[in-house]
Amino acid sequence: MSAVDATFAAFERDIFAVLTPGLDHTTGLTHGWALTSLQSALAVVLAYLLVVHLGYRYMRERDTIINLRPLQYVYNVVQVALCGYLVVGSLQEAMSLGYAPVCNAFDPLDSAGNLPWLLYVFYLSKALDFFDTCFIVFHKKDKQLSFLHVYHHVTIFLTYWVNANIFYSGDIYYTIIANGAVHTVMYTYYFLSMLNTYDRSDPKASQPYPALGALTKASRPFITSMQLFQFVTMMSQAVYILVNDCGSPRVWVMYYLVYIMSLFGLFMNFAMQNYNICGKKKGKKQ
């Protein structure tokens, strides 16, 4: 092991020693799986931020976009299928393991069921989500490249890096179902929106299906409402776990509660600015 690798490994141990005192994450079921090391996770985040920064600067020098629409069609279909798989799979696992709606103890060495695998795939899907930003950057959709967008993508990936190492069963199942359901609807919306314009880079492009256009436009505030409701249920779950001492990593659940509160605040601000809470106007990709 090189000095750099040793330094990252030591830092990783220190992180988990704070988050899960008394638990050796290197004995967990997912230890050693691809992208579960701190070094690899940070490398992914760094690559993402470089693409955002350098890609944005490069596109400022171009008069035209780099058309990634064919890839975006495939991407949206893959996301719908993947998110649907994670929702159904996690729901089936929770039922087969006899989980209660909340307060299911986490056992890092319990290999029963496929929930660790599903959580791990969910974590990897957060890296796949980075392509959202690539489409925004290379299609020059500057208004969509907000602090909320970048903050959300980076922090959710790192949060689920932690989950992939120390919290991959028990009550974590709910976040896969809730977030996966929202993303299934959201990427379906993106796909249908693309179908209804010949060229999304041209704001004056005609809509071949006006009824579909009306439907997708009306769906924007609904999707944001789904996201806000999702955060409310996640915060409620975290509070219940903390109050009832359900056996989940307590320090990590406290972080999770504060983190979801930050997302709720940012998304609520987005809703107030774009829909006036009741549903009018603009719409950015989140």
Sequence and secondary structure as in RCSB ss.txt:
>XXXX:A:sequence
MSAVDATFAAFERDIFAVLTPGLDHTTGLTHGWALTSLQSALAVVLAYLLVVHLGYRYMRERDTIINLRPLQYVY
NVVQVALCGYLVVGSLQEAMSLGYAPVCNAFDPLDSAGNLPWLLYVFYLSKALDFFDTCFIVFHKKDKQLSFLHV
YHHVTIFLTYWVNANIFYSGDIYYTIIANGAVHTVMYTYYFLSMLNTYDRSDPKASQPYPALGALTKASRPFITS
MQLFQFVTMMSQAVYILVNDCGSPRVWVMYYLVYIMSLFGLFMNFAMQNYNICGKKKGKKQ
>XXXX:A:secstr
  HHHHHHHHHHHHHHHHHSTT  GGGSTTTTSTT SHHHHHHHHHHHHHHHHHHHHHHHT SS    HHHHHHH
HHHHHHHHHHHHHHHHHHHHHTT  SS     TT   SSHHHHHHHHHHHHHHTTHHHHHHHHTT GGG  HHHH
HHHHHHHHHHHHHHHH  SGGGHHHHHHHHHHHHHHHHHHHHHHHT S TT TT   S HHHHHHHHHHHHHHHH
HHHHHHHHHHHHHHHHHHHT SS HHHHHHHHHHHHHHHHHHHHHHHHHHTTTT S     
